[in-house]
Amino acid sequence: MNGARYEIRLAAPEDEAAIRELFKEMLRSVCGADDAEGYPEGYLDKFFSDREDLIYAAELGSEVIAYLSVEVYRAEGYVYLDDLSVTAAHRGRGVGSALIELAETYALELGIPDVVFHVAKSNVRAFRLYERKGYSVFRDDGDRYLMHKSLPKV
Ligand SMILES: CC(C)(COP(=O)(O)OP(=O)(O)OC[C@H]1O[C@@H](n2cnc3c(N)ncnc32)[C@H](O)[C@@H]1OP(=O)(O)O)[C@@H](O)C(=O)NCCC(=O)NCCS
């Protein structure tokens, strides 16, 4: 990143356009679809409300280069990582890992040490990253795996 350092912060409604673009870029990467449908209208609202669901955004200069959306299922007892996307020019530099680690810290702060998310079976590189970060297959959901990690309580 030419020495420049990205910062991770909570996303706000002003980031919605950038997040929608990153979501479509993720779908193009994962599914190879050029006509990828974006999020439905209003889908992101829950992440900007006063609920526990939130989005972490990584910013470099004034550009949002990555995000991770996090949903909290208190009654069910887990935190679900909804979508993770790093723009192509900044992949492989630790941004995705940093976002996942932040979400894990958040889950521990909430007192919910179980984190789950889906990964497409075809997304082998991402799958390997998640395995390295301690996740394992919890359930086979057809073309996707549901991955799970029990966080060590500190
Ligand atoms: C998967 C992804 C979120 C990882 O974030 P990242 O910042 O690139 O990851 P990190 O730098 O923390 O870790 C690098 C590892 O990520 C994985 N990775 C997956 N896809 C990658 C890509 N296109 N480029 C680089 N690394 C990728 C690899 O395991 C890589 O390790 P390796 O270089 O030893 O193979 C990011 O590459 C991405 O947005 N890819 C396209 C969309 C996607 O697959 N999203 C996840 C859906 S579940």
Ligand as a Chemical Component Dictionary entry (heavy atoms), coordinates in Angstrom:
data_LIG
# 
_chem_comp.id                   LIG 
_chem_comp.type                 NON-POLYMER 
_chem_comp.pdbx_formal_charge   0 
_chem_comp.three_letter_code    LIG 
# 
loop_
_chem_comp_atom.comp_id 
_chem_comp_atom.atom_id 
_chem_comp_atom.alt_atom_id 
_chem_comp_atom.type_symbol 
_chem_comp_atom.charge 
_chem_comp_atom.model_Cartn_x 
_chem_comp_atom.model_Cartn_y 
_chem_comp_atom.model_Cartn_z 
_chem_comp_atom.pdbx_ordinal 
LIG C1  C1  C 0 -11.328 -13.194 0.721  1  
LIG C2  C2  C 0 -10.930 -11.768 1.117  2  
LIG C3  C3  C 0 -12.035 -11.117 1.931  3  
LIG C4  C4  C 0 -9.693  -11.868 2.028  4  
LIG O1  O1  O 0 -9.271  -10.560 2.382  5  
LIG P1  P1  P 0 -7.733  -10.161 2.116  6  
LIG O2  O2  O 0 -7.509  -8.809  2.704  7  
LIG O3  O3  O 0 -7.446  -10.337 0.683  8  
LIG O4  O4  O 0 -7.030  -11.315 2.984  9  
LIG P2  P2  P 0 -5.689  -11.248 3.848  10 
LIG O5  O5  O 0 -4.700  -10.346 3.201  11 
LIG O6  O6  O 0 -6.043  -10.955 5.261  12 
LIG O7  O7  O 0 -5.233  -12.749 3.762  13 
LIG C5  C5  C 0 -4.745  -13.240 2.522  14 
LIG C6  C6  C 0 -5.400  -14.536 2.239  15 
LIG O8  O8  O 0 -6.738  -14.318 1.821  16 
LIG C7  C7  C 0 -7.079  -15.333 0.914  17 
LIG N1  N1  N 0 -7.545  -14.765 -0.353 18 
LIG C8  C8  C 0 -8.692  -15.154 -0.895 19 
LIG N2  N2  N 0 -8.889  -14.535 -2.042 20 
LIG C9  C9  C 0 -7.838  -13.726 -2.260 21 
LIG C10 C10 C 0 -7.497  -12.828 -3.305 22 
LIG N3  N3  N 0 -8.278  -12.658 -4.364 23 
LIG N4  N4  N 0 -6.351  -12.158 -3.210 24 
LIG C11 C11 C 0 -5.574  -12.361 -2.140 25 
LIG N5  N5  N 0 -5.847  -13.180 -1.112 26 
LIG C12 C12 C 0 -6.990  -13.860 -1.178 27 
LIG C13 C13 C 0 -5.876  -16.206 0.707  28 
LIG O9  O9  O 0 -5.980  -17.277 1.599  29 
LIG C14 C14 C 0 -4.766  -15.306 1.119  30 
LIG O10 O10 O 0 -3.672  -16.009 1.599  31 
LIG P3  P3  P 0 -2.567  -16.521 0.562  32 
LIG O11 O11 O 0 -2.031  -15.274 -0.089 33 
LIG O12 O12 O 0 -1.583  -17.215 1.432  34 
LIG O13 O13 O 0 -3.269  -17.399 -0.424 35 
LIG C15 C15 C 0 -10.597 -10.873 -0.113 36 
LIG O14 O14 O 0 -9.516  -11.437 -0.811 37 
LIG C16 C16 C 0 -11.779 -10.683 -1.052 38 
LIG O15 O15 O 0 -12.551 -9.742  -0.883 39 
LIG N6  N6  N 0 -11.880 -11.574 -2.033 40 
LIG C17 C17 C 0 -12.977 -11.506 -3.012 41 
LIG C18 C18 C 0 -14.361 -11.584 -2.359 42 
LIG C19 C19 C 0 -14.487 -12.742 -1.379 43 
LIG O16 O16 O 0 -14.061 -13.856 -1.659 44 
LIG N7  N7  N 0 -15.089 -12.450 -0.217 45 
LIG C20 C20 C 0 -15.296 -13.454 0.814  46 
LIG C21 C21 C 0 -16.620 -14.100 0.653  47 
LIG S1  S1  S 0 -16.857 -15.353 1.902  48 
# 
loop_
_chem_comp_bond.comp_id 
_chem_comp_bond.atom_id_1 
_chem_comp_bond.atom_id_2 
_chem_comp_bond.value_order 
_chem_comp_bond.pdbx_ordinal 
LIG C1  C2  SING 1  
LIG C2  C3  SING 2  
LIG C2  C4  SING 3  
LIG C2  C15 SING 4  
LIG C4  O1  SING 5  
LIG O1  P1  SING 6  
LIG P1  O2  DOUB 7  
LIG P1  O3  SING 8  
LIG P1  O4  SING 9  
LIG O4  P2  SING 10 
LIG P2  O5  DOUB 11 
LIG P2  O6  SING 12 
LIG P2  O7  SING 13 
LIG O7  C5  SING 14 
LIG C5  C6  SING 15 
LIG C6  O8  SING 16 
LIG C6  C14 SING 17 
LIG O8  C7  SING 18 
LIG C7  N1  SING 19 
LIG C7  C13 SING 20 
LIG N1  C8  SING 21 
LIG N1  C12 SING 22 
LIG C8  N2  DOUB 23 
LIG N2  C9  SING 24 
LIG C9  C10 SING 25 
LIG C9  C12 DOUB 26 
LIG C10 N3  SING 27 
LIG C10 N4  DOUB 28 
LIG N4  C11 SING 29 
LIG C11 N5  DOUB 30 
LIG N5  C12 SING 31 
LIG C13 O9  SING 32 
LIG C13 C14 SING 33 
LIG C14 O10 SING 34 
LIG O10 P3  SING 35 
LIG P3  O11 DOUB 36 
LIG P3  O12 SING 37 
LIG P3  O13 SING 38 
LIG C15 O14 SING 39 
LIG C15 C16 SING 40 
LIG C16 O15 DOUB 41 
LIG C16 N6  SING 42 
LIG N6  C17 SING 43 
LIG C17 C18 SING 44 
LIG C18 C19 SING 45 
LIG C19 O16 DOUB 46 
LIG C19 N7  SING 47 
LIG N7  C20 SING 48 
LIG C20 C21 SING 49 
LIG C21 S1  SING 50 
# 
